[in-house]
């Protein structure tokens, strides 16, 4: 079959990517004319020496396997032009790799290389070299011979200084050294005259040498996540610069000279200390993306109005109180983020944005939305949460392309009658407002898929909610329901339902109609007072995640074993003492959370059955944790009992004193005698009991003995130990 497939390949190539192979297919070695072979993303641990017989091979990929070494036989493939060993566990390269005289592309990223062969520079045909995510601390001097190298990627290694040898690679076009610990750049960097892209993100650079700005062909300079405090005036010499990224540094002032880089298209200054932008920012006529979030800006320069090509503008987390009306001249804006500022008014200039699709004004102080917003007919995504809106802006109903609307955390208490005009809206977030009644107008939004009305004061749900035939995600948590809103059970399209009640009345009864939600995938009923889950829950065949933490459940329905799609189950903080015996049939269950329940008799299928290993593993670890707590309790009691109370305590434990006073036990310290007494008591009186039950019985015995302070100490120790989850 292999030979037949090979004959049908016009370019003499074979691919066995993602086949789950454990070993190198031996038949391949017979295909001596093979030029391209890919065995990526398998489980191969060894490349056989016989691969050396594929003497015509030009491209070999074994990326994404479990290789720990590169066999020297690969190094005899003298026609090889591309070798990809990325995403393996290779810790060293053989010296013979230097014999691959024709190799042009070598990919060895995401391995464990700590060094390169001393004669690595013999690979003089190399054009692309990727060594990202290894453990390299230096590069061999011989690499200066790689005169044809165009692309070099050494990101995420352990370099503490800029390797000087790199400065001797005159053909280098793209250099990536991010995620290292480089503190400075050498003056010789100016020798990289052909360099177009330089990436040094997340290093420890605190300054840039003037020689860097002699790289006149540089088009992209990325220096995010360093320790830079200024942008040098020399930046203006980079006349070919298209992309400049300086985010997450310590820059406080941006030089006016930057405005002379007129070809700049992308400027990122996020996460700095900049108080103002250059006055002549408008000179950057080609700028398309301006990112200045998380700085200290109180205003924007008027020159922003000249950025006619601007399409993305992010200025969140600043101190802006207004936006220049002249921003209306930026007619190509598609995305604007002004969240987390101090805006009192909606930026009127944005109402002229015919191309605007996404607008984020979260966390400001806006109280009114102008009628002119209806002119933004391209708007699809609008966020206005955490503002001062007291009513639902009626003008939003004229935004006929609006798909996503977030009005959370305002003071809205009603919805205007024209809301049905928002025929495209799919996501509507209204949590933390002032609704006391479910807005009937919402029942007309036929395209609605996500609705969040949590954190309001709603007491009832209208029957017309069934009209929301596309609704998939509904959150009604922390409202004022006195009964479970059974109307939600008619939403057959629903995939996710949350009715949690940390605030407000606790619901106690779940309706049988819950079984109507045949498409439900996630159900969260936490923080209520439910006493039981109805057997009808077993009809929810598509349920993947069931959460009912902090209720009053004492048992689970036997029908839960029918939830064959269930992967996550959480019943923390209930009154469960056992689990259904056939729960082991939930073969897909991956995560079980049962903390805070008095489980005493878990069924054998849970503890030992291999069909439900996750639950068994959880319960075993819980038992081990309880045993640790019990041993700590025994030591605490032994350390805190007096000689006067000891004999009386032993009588209450029904432990014979004669055994404690006989032989070598007579000379034991009181602490050791107490530990022995507790051990005898556990073996003779508490055999077969779970550690948590033994601890509870010990507390009762201490109280019967009049040792109230010790009993209180045991209780405190148990609560503390459970809290830190031993």
C-alpha positions in Angstrom: 0.0 0.0 0.0 2.9 2.4 0.8 4.5 1.8 -2.6 1.2 2.3 -4.3 0.6 5.6 -2.5 4.2 6.6 -3.4 3.7 6.0 -7.1 0.7 8.2 -7.0 2.6 11.1 -5.6 3.8 13.4 -8.4 6.3 15.3 -6.3 7.9 12.2 -4.7 6.7 13.1 -1.2 5.0 11.2 1.6 3.1 12.5 4.6 2.3 10.5 7.8 1.3 13.5 9.9 -0.9 12.9 13.0 -1.2 9.1 12.5 -0.4 8.2 16.1 2.7 6.3 15.0 4.9 4.9 17.7 7.8 4.0 15.4 9.3 5.0 12.1 7.6 3.0 9.3 10.3 0.6 8.0 8.8 0.4 4.5 9.9 4.1 3.9 13.5 3.0 3.8 12.9 1.3 0.4 11.8 4.6 -1.2 15.2 5.7 -2.3 13.9 8.4 -4.7 11.9 10.1 -2.0 12.4 13.8 -1.8 10.0 15.0 0.9 9.0 13.1 4.0 6.8 14.4 6.9 6.1 12.4 10.1 5.0 15.4 12.2 2.8 15.1 15.3 3.2 11.4 16.1 4.7 9.6 19.1 8.0 8.5 17.5 10.9 8.2 19.9 13.7 7.1 17.6 14.7 7.7 14.0 16.4 4.6 12.8 19.9 4.7 11.3 18.5 3.3 8.1 17.1 6.7 7.2 20.5 7.3 5.8 19.5 5.2 2.8 17.1 8.0 1.6 19.9 9.8 -0.2 17.7 11.9 -2.4 15.7 13.4 0.5 15.5 17.2 0.5 12.8 17.9 3.1 12.4 16.0 6.4 9.9 16.9 9.1 9.7 15.0 12.4 8.3 17.9 14.4 5.9 17.2 17.3 7.2 13.7 18.3 9.1 12.4 21.3 12.7 12.4 20.0 15.5 12.9 22.5 18.4 12.7 20.0 19.1 13.3 16.3 20.8 10.2 14.9 24.0 10.9 13.0 22.5 9.0 10.0 20.3 12.1 9.3 23.5 14.0 8.9 24.5 11.8 5.9 21.5 13.0 3.9 23.6 15.4 1.9 20.8 16.6 -0.3 18.7 17.8 2.6 17.6 21.4 2.3 15.0 21.5 5.1 15.0 19.8 8.4 12.3 20.3 11.1 12.8 18.7 14.5 10.8 21.3 16.5 8.6 20.3 19.4 10.6 17.3 20.6 12.8 16.6 23.6 16.2 16.9 21.9 18.9 18.0 24.3 21.9 18.1 21.8 22.8 18.1 18.2 25.4 15.7 16.8 28.7 17.2 15.5 27.8 15.4 12.2 25.0 17.9 11.6 27.7 20.2 10.3 28.1 17.9 7.2 24.7 19.0 5.8 26.2 21.4 3.4 23.0 22.0 1.4 20.7 22.7 4.4 18.9 26.0 3.9 16.2 25.8 6.6 16.7 24.2 10.1 13.8 24.3 12.6 14.7 23.1 16.1 12.4 25.2 18.3 10.8 23.9 21.5 13.4 21.3 22.5 16.0 21.2 25.3 19.1 22.3 23.5 21.7 23.8 25.9 24.4 24.4 23.2 25.2 24.1 19.5 28.1 22.2 18.0 31.3 24.2 17.8 31.4 23.9 14.0 27.8 24.8 13.5 29.0 27.7 11.3 29.9 25.1 8.7 26.3 25.1 7.5 27.0 28.0 5.2 23.9 27.4 3.0 21.6 28.1 6.0 19.0 30.8 5.3 16.5 30.2 8.1 17.4 29.1 11.6 14.7 28.7 14.3 15.9 27.8 17.8 13.1 29.3 20.0 12.2 27.8 23.3 15.4 26.0 24.2 18.0 26.5 26.9 20.8 28.2 24.9 23.0 30.5 26.9 25.4 31.4 24.1 26.0 30.9 20.4 29.2 29.4 18.9 31.7 31.8 17.3 31.7 29.8 14.1 28.1 31.1 13.4 29.8 34.2 12.0 30.3 32.1 8.8 26.5 31.9 8.2 26.8 34.7 5.6 23.5 33.6 3.9 21.3 33.6 7.0 18.2 35.7 6.5 16.0 34.7 9.4 17.2 33.9 13.0 14.8 33.1 15.8 16.3 32.5 19.3 13.2 33.6 21.4 12.7 32.1 24.9 16.2 30.9 25.6 18.5 31.8 28.5 20.6 34.5 26.8 21.9 37.1 29.3 23.6 39.2 26.6 23.2 39.9 22.9 25.4 37.3 21.2 28.1 39.3 19.4 28.4 36.7 16.6 25.0 37.9 15.4 26.5 41.2 14.3 28.6 39.3 11.7 25.5 38.0 9.8 25.3 40.6 7.0 22.3 39.1 5.2 20.1 38.9 8.2 16.6 40.3 7.5 14.6 39.1 10.5 15.9 38.7 14.1 13.9 37.5 17.0 15.4 37.5 20.5 12.3 37.9 22.7 11.9 36.2 26.1 15.5 36.3 27.1 17.4 38.3 29.8 19.4 40.6 27.5 20.3 43.9 29.3 22.0 45.8 26.5 22.6 45.9 22.8 26.2 46.0 21.3 27.3 49.0 19.2 28.1 46.5 16.4 24.4 46.0 15.9 24.7 48.7 13.3 26.4 46.1 11.0 23.1 44.4 10.4 22.4 46.8 7.6 19.8 44.6 5.8 17.8 44.0 9.0 14.1 44.7 8.5 12.5 43.1 11.6 14.0 43.2 15.1 12.0 41.7 18.0 13.4 42.0 21.5 10.2 41.8 23.6 10.4 40.8 27.3 14.1 41.3 28.0 15.8 43.7 30.4 16.8 46.5 28.1 17.0 49.9 29.9 18.4 51.9 27.0 19.1 51.7 23.3 22.4 52.5 21.7 22.5 55.2 19.0 23.9 52.5 16.6 20.5 50.8 16.6 19.0 53.8 14.8 21.5 53.4 11.9 19.6 50.3 10.7 18.0 52.4 8.0 16.1 49.4 6.4 14.4 48.6 9.7 10.6 48.2 9.1 9.5 46.6 12.4 10.9 47.2 15.9 9.4 45.4 18.8 10.6 46.2 22.3 7.6 45.5 24.5 8.1 44.4 28.1 11.6 45.9 28.8 12.8 48.7 31.1 13.0 51.6 28.7 12.3 55.1 30.0 12.6 57.2 26.9 12.3 57.1 23.1 15.5 58.5 21.6 15.4 61.5 19.2 17.4 59.2 16.9 14.2 57.3 16.2 13.6 59.7 13.3 16.4 58.1 11.4 14.4 55.0 10.9 12.6 56.3 7.9 11.4 52.8 6.7 9.7 52.0 10.1 6.2 50.6 9.7 5.7 48.9 13.1 6.9 50.3 16.5 5.9 48.4 19.6 7.0 49.8 23.0 4.3 48.5 25.3 4.9 47.7 28.9 8.0 49.7 29.5 8.6 52.8 31.7 8.4 55.5 29.1 7.1 58.8 30.3 7.9 61.1 27.4 7.5 60.4 23.7 9.8 62.5 21.6 8.4 64.8 18.9 10.9 63.3 16.5 8.9 60.2 16.3 6.4 62.1 14.1 9.1 62.2 11.4 8.7 58.4 10.9 6.0 59.1 8.4 5.7 55.6 7.1 4.7 54.3 10.5 1.5 52.2 10.4 1.4 50.6 13.8 2.3 52.3 17.1 1.9 50.6 20.5 2.7 52.4 23.7 0.4 50.5 26.0 1.3 50.2 29.7 3.7 53.0 30.1 3.8 56.3 32.0 3.0 58.6 29.1 1.1 61.8 30.0 0.7 63.2 26.5 1.4 62.3 22.9 3.5 64.4 20.5 1.7 67.5 19.3 2.5 66.8 15.7 1.1 63.2 15.9 -1.0 64.1 12.8 2.1 64.0 10.7 1.9 60.2 10.9 -0.5 60.2 8.0 -0.1 56.4 7.3 -0.8 55.4 10.9 -3.5 52.6 11.0 -3.3 51.3 14.5 -2.6 53.5 17.6 -2.5 51.6 21.0 -2.0 53.9 24.0 -4.0 52.1 26.8 -2.9 52.1 30.4 -0.9 55.4 30.5 -1.5 58.7 32.3 -3.1 60.7 29.5 -5.6 63.4 30.5 -6.2 64.6 26.9 -5.5 63.7 23.3 -3.7 66.0 20.9 -5.8 67.8 18.2 -3.4 66.3 15.7 -5.2 63.0 16.1 -7.8 64.4 13.6 -5.2 64.2 10.8 -4.8 60.5 11.2 -7.1 59.8 8.2 -6.0 56.2 7.8 -6.5 55.2 11.5 -8.7 52.1 11.8 -7.8 50.9 15.3 -7.6 53.2 18.3 -7.2 51.9 21.9 -6.9 54.3 24.8 -8.4 52.4 27.7 -7.2 52.9 31.3 -6.2 56.6 31.0 -7.5 59.8 32.5 -9.4 61.2 29.6 -12.4 63.4 30.4 -13.2 64.2 26.8 -12.3 63.2 23.2 -11.7 65.9 20.6 -14.6 66.4 18.3 -12.1 66.4 15.4 -11.8 62.6 15.8 -14.7 62.7 13.4 -12.2 63.2 10.6 -10.9 59.7 11.2 -13.5 58.2 9.0 -11.8 54.8 8.6 -12.0 53.9 12.3 -13.4 50.4 12.7 -12.5 49.7 16.4 -12.3 52.2 19.3 -11.6 51.3 23.0 -12.0 54.2 25.4 -12.9 52.1 28.5 -11.7 52.9 31.9 -11.4 56.7 31.5 -13.3 59.6 33.0 -15.6 60.5 30.2 -18.8 62.3 31.2 -20.1 62.5 27.7 -20.4 60.2 24.8 -17.7 61.2 22.3 -19.8 63.0 19.8 -17.1 62.9 17.2 -17.4 59.1 16.9 -21.0 59.5 15.6 -19.6 60.4 12.2 -17.7 57.1 12.1 -19.4 55.4 9.2 -17.0 52.5 9.3 -17.1 52.0 13.1 -17.9 48.4 14.0 -16.7 48.0 17.6 -16.9 50.6 20.4 -15.9 50.0 24.0 -16.8 52.8 26.5 -17.0 50.6 29.6 -16.2 52.0 33.0 -16.7 55.7 32.4 -19.3 58.2 33.7 -21.5 58.6 30.7 -25.2 59.4 31.6 -26.7 60.1 28.2 -26.4 58.7 24.7 -26.8 61.3 21.9 -29.4 60.7 19.2 -26.6 61.0 16.6 -25.4 57.5 17.6 -28.0 56.2 15.2 -25.7 57.5 12.4 -23.2 54.7 13.1 -25.0 52.3 11.0 -22.0 49.9 10.8 -21.8 49.4 14.6 -22.0 45.8 15.5 -20.4 45.7 19.0 -21.1 48.3 21.7 -20.0 48.1 25.4 -21.3 50.6 27.9 -21.1 48.7 31.2 -20.3 50.5 34.5 -21.5 54.0 33.4 -24.3 56.2 34.8 -27.1 55.4 32.4 -30.5 55.6 34.1 -32.5 54.4 31.1 -32.1 52.2 28.1 -31.0 54.6 25.3 -33.8 54.5 22.8 -31.5 55.6 20.0 -29.7 52.3 20.1 -32.8 50.7 18.6 -31.9 52.4 15.3 -28.6 50.5 15.1 -29.9 47.8 12.9 -26.6 45.9 12.6 -26.0 45.8 16.3 -25.1 42.2 17.4 -23.5 42.7 20.8 -24.7 45.2 23.4 -23.4 45.4 27.0 -25.3 47.8 29.4 -24.4 46.0 32.6 -23.8 47.8 35.9 -25.9 50.9 35.2 -29.2 52.1 36.7 -31.6 50.9 33.9 -35.1 49.8 35.0 -37.0 49.4 31.7 -36.7 48.8 28.0 -38.2 51.1 25.3 -41.0 49.7 23.1 -38.9 50.1 19.9 -36.4 47.5 21.0 -37.8 45.0 18.6 -36.1 47.0 15.8 -32.8 45.5 17.0 -33.5 42.5 14.9 -29.8 41.4 14.6 -28.9 41.5 18.3 -27.5 38.2 19.5 -25.8 39.1 22.9 -27.5 41.4 25.4 -26.0 41.9 28.8 -28.1 43.7 31.4 -26.8 42.4 34.7 -26.5 44.6 37.8 -29.2 47.1 36.8 -32.6 48.1 38.5 -35.1 45.8 36.7 -37.9 44.7 38.9 -39.9 43.2 36.1 -38.6 41.1 33.2 -38.8 43.5 30.2 -41.5 42.0 28.0 -40.0 43.9 25.0 -37.0 41.5 25.1 -39.3 38.7 24.0 -39.4 40.2 20.5 -35.7 39.8 19.9 -35.9 36.7 17.8 -32.1 36.6 17.1 -31.1 36.7 20.7 -28.7 34.0 21.7 -27.2 35.3 25.0 -29.2 37.1 27.7 -27.8 38.1 31.1 -30.3 39.7 33.6 -28.5 38.6 36.7 -28.1 40.9 39.7 -31.5 42.6 39.3 -34.8 42.4 41.3 -36.9 40.4 38.9 -39.6 38.3 40.5 -41.4 36.7 37.5 -40.7 35.6 33.9 -43.4 36.2 31.2 -44.7 33.2 29.3 -43.7 35.0 26.1 -40.0 34.2 26.8 -40.7 31.1 24.8 -40.6 33.3 21.7 -36.8 33.5 22.1 -36.3 30.5 19.9 -32.6 31.1 19.3 -31.7 31.7 23.0 -28.7 29.5 24.0 -27.4 31.2 27.2 -29.6 32.6 30.0 -28.3 34.0 33.3 -31.0 34.9 35.8 -28.9 34.6 39.0 -29.3 36.8 42.1 -32.8 38.1 41.4 -36.0 38.1 43.5 -37.6 34.8 42.5 -39.6 33.0 45.2 -40.2 30.0 42.9 -38.1 28.5 40.1 -39.1 30.3 36.9 -40.7 27.3 35.2 -41.2 29.5 32.1 -37.5 29.0 31.3 -38.2 25.3 30.8 -39.9 26.1 27.5 -36.7 27.4 25.9 -35.9 24.2 24.1 -32.9 25.8 22.3 -31.2 26.7 25.7 -27.7 25.3 26.1 -26.6 27.1 29.3 -28.8 28.1 32.3 -27.6 29.8 35.4 -29.9 30.6 38.4 -27.6 31.0 41.4 -28.8 32.9 44.4 -25.9 34.2 46.6 -28.2 37.2 47.0 -32.0 37.2 47.3 -34.4 34.4 48.2 -33.3 30.8 48.0 -35.1 28.5 45.7 -36.0 25.1 47.2 -37.9 23.2 44.5 -36.9 22.3 41.0 -39.7 21.6 38.6 -40.0 18.3 36.7 -40.3 20.4 33.5 -36.6 20.9 33.7 -36.4 17.8 31.4 -37.8 19.9 28.5 -34.4 21.6 28.1 -33.3 18.8 25.8 -30.3 20.8 24.4 -29.0 22.0 27.7 -25.2 21.6 28.1 -24.5 23.6 31.3 -26.7 24.0 34.3 -25.7 26.0 37.4 -28.1 26.0 40.4 -25.5 27.0 43.1 -26.3 28.9 46.3 -29.9 28.0 46.7 -31.8 25.8 49.1 -32.7 22.9 46.8 -33.5 19.8 48.8 -33.4 17.4 45.9 -32.9 17.2 42.2 -35.9 15.6 40.3 -35.4 12.3 38.6 -36.4 14.0 35.4 -32.9 15.5 35.2 -31.9 12.2 33.6 -33.6 13.3 30.4 -31.0 16.0 29.9 -28.9 13.8 27.6 -26.7 16.6 26.3 -25.7 17.9 29.7 -21.9 18.3 30.0 -21.6 20.4 33.2 -23.8 20.3 36.3 -23.2 22.6 39.2 -25.3 22.8 42.3 -22.8 24.0 45.0 -24.0 25.2 48.4 -27.5 23.8 48.5 -29.2 21.3 50.9 -29.0 18.2 48.8 -28.9 15.0 50.8 -28.9 12.6 47.9 -28.6 12.6 44.1 -31.2 11.1 41.8 -30.5 7.6 40.5 -31.3 8.9 37.0 -28.0 10.8 37.0 -26.4 7.7 35.6 -28.3 8.4 32.4 -26.4 11.7 31.8 -23.9 9.9 29.5 -22.5 13.2 28.2 -21.6 14.6 31.7 -18.0 15.7 32.0 -18.0 18.0 35.0 -20.1 17.6 38.2 -19.9 19.9 41.2 -21.9 19.5 44.4 -19.6 21.2 46.9 -21.2 22.3 50.2 -24.2 20.1 50.3 -25.4 17.3 52.7 -24.5 14.3 50.5 -23.6 11.1 52.4 -23.4 8.8 49.5 -23.5 8.7 45.7 -25.7 6.6 43.4 -24.3 3.1 43.0 -24.5 3.2 39.2 -22.8 6.5 38.8 -19.9 4.6 37.5 -21.6 4.5 34.2 -20.7 8.2 33.5 -17.7 7.2 31.4 -17.0 10.8 30.2 -16.8 12.3 33.7 -13.5 14.1 34.0 -13.9 16.4 37.1 -15.9 15.9 40.2 -16.1 18.4 43.1 -17.7 17.1 46.3 -15.8 19.0 49.0 -17.8 20.0 52.0 -20.2 17.0 52.0 -20.4 14.4 54.8 -19.7 11.5 52.5 -19.4 8.3 54.6 -20.5 5.4 52.3 -19.2 6.0 48.7 -20.2 3.0 46.5 -17.5 0.5 45.5 -18.0 1.5 41.8 -16.9 5.0 42.7 -13.9 4.0 44.9 -12.6 1.0 43.0 -14.3 0.7 39.6 -12.1 1.5 36.6 -15.0 2.8 34.7 -15.1 6.0 36.7 -11.5 6.6 37.7 -11.8 10.4 38.2 -14.4 10.0 41.0 -12.5 7.1 42.6 -9.3 9.1 42.5 -11.1 12.1 44.1 -12.6 10.1 46.9 -9.3 8.3 47.6 -7.5 11.6 47.9 -10.3 12.9 50.1 -9.9 9.9 52.4 -6.1 10.5 52.5 -6.8 14.1 53.4 -9.2 13.2 56.2 -6.6 10.7 57.5 -4.0 13.4 57.7 -6.5 15.6 59.6 -7.3 12.7 62.0 -3.6 12.1 62.8 -3.2 15.9 63.5 -6.2 15.7 65.8 -4.8 12.7 67.7 -1.5 14.6 68.2 -3.4 17.7 69.4 -5.5 15.8 71.9 -2.3 13.9 73.2 -0.5 17.2 73.7 -3.4 18.9 75.5 -4.6 16.2 78.0 -3.5 16.4 81.6 -2.6 13.5 83.9 -5.6 14.3 86.0 -8.0 13.9 83.0 -6.2 11.0 81.3 -7.8 8.1 83.3 -11.3 9.5 83.1 -10.8 10.1 79.3 -9.7 6.5 78.8 -12.8 5.2 80.6 -14.9 7.2 78.2 -12.9 5.7 75.3 -13.5 2.3 76.9 -9.8 1.6 76.6 -8.4 -0.7 79.4 -6.0 1.2 81.6 -4.2 -2.1 82.5 -2.8 -2.4 79.0 -1.5 1.2 79.2 0.2 0.6 82.5 1.7 -2.8 81.7 5.3 -3.6 80.6 7.2 -0.9 78.7 4.0 1.2 78.4 4.3 2.1 82.1 7.4 4.2 81.4 5.9 6.1 78.4 5.5 9.8 78.6 1.9 10.9 79.0 1.8 12.2 75.4 2.7 8.8 74.0 0.3 7.0 76.3 -2.5 9.2 75.0 -1.6 8.5 71.4 -1.6 4.7 72.2 -5.0 5.0 73.9 -6.4 6.8 70.9 -4.9 4.2 68.6 -6.4 1.3 70.6 -9.7 3.1 70.7 -9.8 3.4 66.9 -8.9 -0.2 66.3 -11.3 -1.6 68.9 -14.2 0.8 68.8 -14.0 2.6 65.4 -12.9 -0.1 63.1 -14.1 0.4 59.5 -15.2 4.0 60.1 -14.1 6.8 57.8 -11.5 9.2 59.3 -14.0 12.1 59.3 -16.5 9.9 61.3 -13.8 9.0 63.8 -13.0 12.6 64.3 -16.6 13.5 64.9 -17.0 10.6 67.4 -13.8 11.8 69.2 -15.3 15.3 69.6 -18.4 13.8 71.2 -16.2 11.7 73.6 -14.2 14.7 74.6 -17.4 16.6 75.4 -18.7 13.6 77.4 -15.4 13.7 79.3 -15.9 17.4 80.2 -12.9 18.4 78.0 -14.7 21.2 76.3 -11.7 23.4 75.4 -9.9 20.4 73.8 -13.0 19.5 71.9 -13.3 23.1 70.6 -9.6 23.0 69.6 -10.2 19.8 67.6 -13.1 21.4 65.8 -11.0 24.5 65.0 -8.1 22.3 63.8 -10.4 20.3 61.6 -12.0 23.4 60.0 -8.6 25.0 59.5 -7.1 21.8 58.0 -10.0 21.4 55.6 -9.7 25.1 54.6 -6.1 24.7 53.5 -6.9 21.4 51.8 -4.2 19.2 53.0 
